[in-house]
Amino acid sequence: MRLTSFTDYGLRMLMRMASAPERAFSTAELADEFGLSRNHLTKIMQRLARAGIVATRRGSGGGANLARSPADIRLGEVVRLLEEGQPLVECFGRNGGRCSIDGCCRLKLRLRSAEAAFLAHLDRSTLADIALPARAAA
């Protein structure tokens, strides 16, 4: 399974934020730290904010911080959220793709099972489990 860069950077941002949960991080600061465009990072941050994982404040002294304790944020939840709309294979998409073997395929069930097992495994870990050490976050 391969995660999109959207999810990869979302997880990295959350790991960074979990290293100092009392602190607000600006999108410019995080974008610079990860070598990512501010626009791309803002889209990730917006999705995390809509889901109640991060809280954002505008203006002086603003920024983003975790809206919940790192121990209350399950990795499977984050991956599901950030991978939303990115099916594992084409036939898992909304319209089912254009698969010529649909209806007789024996792979689809196995892939669904593997994807569910992957996410269930991530559900057993929290952001607290993978937070960056405070010294690495500085």
Disulfide bonds with the S-S distance in Angstrom:
none
